[in-house]
């Protein structure tokens, strides 16, 4: 029932964004990328008022997902399916995406290491704050479902920001480092509504999202989109699992 409520809530906005994407000429890649990102922001931010996840600023910043395994699984799998559908539909933009730039083992290792780098500052700050003041414990039995939603949901996000957007910057002749920084800052800016209107977390959330986005942009520059998606998903898993 809660998932149906969520779908009904976002359906009108989704319909408008889908119409926009369908009507935009395929050659207008920049506008198409922005339409996809705006649709994603709608899908993501609508999770907050329905209680699918929550945030706080104790210990710098914390995030927790709802204790509902089937819902988390459904969100993660549907996000991954949506990413796959967008990739299949946007055939003219596939050239913007570089899934791997180096070997897959090296990419996976870099993704895992970058997840630790992204999460480490918040995890370190959280050690000085009682767990109850930073979201409380997360049920160990739901950790597999949490992993599915963090990996699936962030694959969708990385397809857009590190796949299409960063790839679009590169296609336009912007240098690799500047393109990585731009995608990271755009990623941080994409959390402005979540930080300032959907919630009142403000600067801590924006600072973390921008830090994360820049690390992921640099990771995509060196290793590709899949390592960036792995790092993103695992970093959020580390923060949301309350294992540390």
C-alpha positions as MATLAB code, in Angstrom:
seq = 'XXXXXXXXXXXXXXXXXXXXXXXXXXXXXXXXXXXXXXXXXXXXXXXXXXXXXXXXXXXXXXXXXXXXXXXXXXXXXXXXXXXXXXXXXXXXXXXXXXXXXXXXXXXXXXXXXXXXXXXXXXXXXXXXXXXXXXXXXXXXXXXXXXXXXXXXXXXXXXXXXXXXXXXXXXXXXXXXXXXXXXXXXXXXXXXXXXXXXXXXXXXXXXXXXXXXXXXXXXXXXXXXXXXXXXXXXXXXXXXXXXXX';
ca = [
       0.000    0.000    0.000;
       2.793    2.450    0.890;
       4.502    1.796   -2.446;
       1.228    2.418   -4.286;
       0.813    5.686   -2.374;
       4.316    6.679   -3.426;
       3.678    5.849   -7.093;
       0.416    7.798   -7.130;
       2.152   10.764   -5.532;
       4.897   11.026   -8.143;
       2.816    9.894  -11.162;
       1.680   13.364  -12.357;
       5.187   14.802  -12.271;
       6.637   11.661  -13.863;
       4.113   11.900  -16.679;
       5.218   15.464  -17.468;
       8.905   14.603  -17.428;
       8.354   11.526  -19.588;
       6.373   13.625  -22.072;
       9.213   16.150  -22.126;
      11.793   13.443  -22.775;
       9.683   11.875  -25.521;
       9.127   15.210  -27.276;
      12.634   16.622  -27.036;
      14.663   16.031  -30.240;
      17.240   13.303  -29.723;
      19.989   15.647  -30.836;
      19.376   17.965  -27.877;
      21.444   15.823  -25.530;
      22.038   18.492  -22.908;
      18.352   19.155  -22.374;
      17.573   15.451  -22.403;
      20.178   14.826  -19.715;
      18.745   17.607  -17.552;
      15.197   16.264  -17.999;
      16.342   12.826  -16.828;
      18.117   14.357  -13.822;
      15.052   16.389  -12.862;
      12.901   13.271  -13.095;
      15.345   11.415  -10.871;
      15.273   14.212   -8.276;
      11.475   13.980   -8.175;
      11.612   10.198   -7.696;
      14.298   10.434   -5.002;
      13.047   13.412   -3.006;
       9.471   12.119   -2.822;
      10.794    9.259   -0.681;
      11.429   11.648    2.211;
       7.932   12.863    3.176;
       6.652    9.291    2.935;
       9.249    8.130    5.457;
      11.194    5.798    3.149;
      14.364    7.323    4.567;
      15.342    9.984    7.075;
      18.265   12.306    7.740;
      19.847   14.176   10.605;
      22.880   16.322   11.313;
      24.110   14.660   14.494;
      27.708   13.575   13.986;
      27.990   15.695   10.838;
      25.233   13.999    8.880;
      23.448   10.660    9.014;
      21.001    8.707    6.850;
      18.662    5.799    7.668;
      16.263    3.833    5.497;
      12.890    2.513    6.544;
      12.871   -0.911    8.238;
      10.848   -2.561    5.491;
      12.718   -5.228    3.550;
      10.231   -5.795    0.702;
       9.924   -2.034    0.141;
      13.700   -1.571    0.042;
      14.056   -4.479   -2.385;
      11.310   -3.079   -4.609;
      12.894    0.380   -4.652;
      16.347   -0.974   -5.441;
      15.261   -3.374   -8.180;
      12.904   -0.865   -9.802;
      15.657    1.762   -9.816;
      18.055   -0.644  -11.520;
      15.354   -1.596  -14.030;
      14.640    2.060  -14.709;
      18.329    2.706  -15.329;
      18.385   -0.200  -17.784;
      15.280    1.080  -19.553;
      16.729    4.573  -19.907;
      19.968    3.161  -21.291;
      18.072    1.111  -23.882;
      15.846    4.029  -24.876;
      18.562    6.678  -25.087;
      20.480    4.878  -27.808;
      21.905    8.143  -29.182;
      23.528    8.910  -25.837;
      25.231    5.576  -25.230;
      28.477    7.016  -26.515;
      28.569    9.361  -23.526;
      28.960    6.433  -21.143;
      32.247    4.719  -20.432;
      31.396    1.831  -18.150;
      35.025    0.815  -17.491;
      38.231    2.667  -18.310;
      40.617    0.148  -16.766;
      40.418   -3.505  -15.884;
      37.312   -4.599  -14.067;
      39.197   -5.924  -11.054;
      41.104   -2.658  -10.698;
      37.859   -0.748  -11.160;
      36.054   -2.790   -8.499;
      38.950   -2.321   -6.067;
      38.962    1.422   -6.730;
      35.204    1.539   -6.212;
      35.407   -0.227   -2.852;
      38.297    1.949   -1.718;
      36.522    5.124   -2.815;
      33.403    4.108   -0.864;
      35.519    4.104    2.287;
      37.052    7.465    1.356;
      33.598    8.979    0.817;
      32.094    7.639    4.036;
      35.156    7.988    6.291;
      34.724   11.650    7.344;
      31.135   11.104    8.472;
      31.919    7.780   10.096;
      34.764    9.408   12.033;
      32.554   12.278   13.211;
      29.827    9.812   14.151;
      32.129    8.005   16.572;
      31.818   10.960   18.929;
      28.001   10.895   18.895;
      25.803    8.191   20.503;
      24.130    5.930   17.957;
      20.698    6.913   19.260;
      21.428   10.535   18.328;
      22.355    9.677   14.747;
      19.435    7.623   13.566;
      19.677    4.610   15.831;
      20.519    1.031   14.911;
      19.519   -0.601   11.634;
      18.101   -4.141   11.731;
      20.868   -6.621   10.753;
      18.310   -8.874    9.037;
      17.547   -6.058    6.575;
      21.149   -5.445    5.509;
      20.782   -7.458    2.250;
      17.735   -5.383    1.291;
      19.623   -2.217    2.217;
      22.476   -3.263   -0.065;
      20.026   -3.806   -2.929;
      18.453   -0.360   -2.574;
      21.774    1.460   -2.214;
      23.380   -0.284   -5.187;
      20.280   -0.220   -7.406;
      19.245    3.318   -6.610;
      22.725    4.713   -7.011;
      23.331    2.880  -10.273;
      20.437    4.937  -11.629;
      21.932    8.153  -10.210;
      25.411    7.404  -11.531;
      24.090    6.600  -15.005;
      22.771   10.171  -15.088;
      25.535   12.161  -13.397;
      28.727   10.244  -14.206;
      27.408    8.576  -17.356;
      25.373   11.109  -19.292;
      26.282   14.438  -17.657;
      30.020   13.941  -17.265;
      30.134   12.252  -20.659;
      28.291   15.206  -22.189;
      30.835   17.632  -20.742;
      33.646   15.553  -22.234;
      31.899   15.396  -25.610;
      31.720   19.204  -25.591;
      35.486   19.422  -25.255;
      35.708   20.142  -21.538;
      38.863   18.705  -20.001;
      38.602   15.507  -17.922;
      39.365   17.089  -14.542;
      37.033   20.017  -15.108;
      34.299   17.653  -16.342;
      34.730   15.547  -13.184;
      34.505   18.649  -10.976;
      31.460   19.921  -12.858;
      29.632   16.614  -12.493;
      30.479   16.584   -8.793;
      29.289   20.134   -8.181;
      26.147   19.479  -10.239;
      25.569   16.403   -8.084;
      25.850   18.526   -4.949;
      23.487   21.121   -6.421;
      21.054   18.314   -7.225;
      20.636   17.859   -3.465;
      19.727   21.502   -2.815;
      15.985   20.872   -2.572;
      16.527   17.790   -0.420;
      18.739   19.823    1.919;
      16.793   23.069    2.032;
      13.106   22.460    1.322;
      12.355   18.752    1.612;
      14.380   18.650    4.848;
      16.100   21.315    6.921;
      19.520   19.621    7.106;
      21.080   22.316    4.938;
      24.845   22.699    4.726;
      25.891   19.281    6.172;
      23.912   17.417    3.498;
      25.114   19.719    0.705;
      28.723   19.478    1.858;
      28.593   15.696    1.959;
      26.849   15.408   -1.425;
      29.376   17.721   -3.076;
      32.314   15.873   -1.518;
      30.831   12.576   -2.653;
      30.104   13.896   -6.150;
      33.655   15.152   -6.693;
      35.181   11.863   -5.522;
      32.825    9.960   -7.835;
      33.604   12.298  -10.729;
      37.321   11.674  -10.339;
      36.699    7.946  -10.000;
      34.656    7.908  -13.214;
      37.444    9.855  -14.968;
      40.002    7.201  -14.074;
      38.016    3.965  -13.841;
      34.547    4.441  -15.389;
      30.886    4.612  -14.454;
      30.498    1.148  -12.908;
      33.258    1.701  -10.312;
      31.648    5.066   -9.490;
      28.249    3.393   -9.058;
      29.817    0.730   -6.836;
      31.524    3.366   -4.701;
      28.338    5.412   -4.402;
      26.194    2.453   -3.403;
      28.680    1.061   -0.894;
      29.321    4.472    0.684;
      25.621    4.993    1.350;
      25.381    1.413    2.609;
      28.211    2.054    5.074;
      26.530    5.195    6.359;
      22.971    3.833    6.490;
      23.771    0.410    7.966;
      24.921    1.853   11.327;
      27.564   -0.863   11.478;
      30.058    1.761   12.651;
];
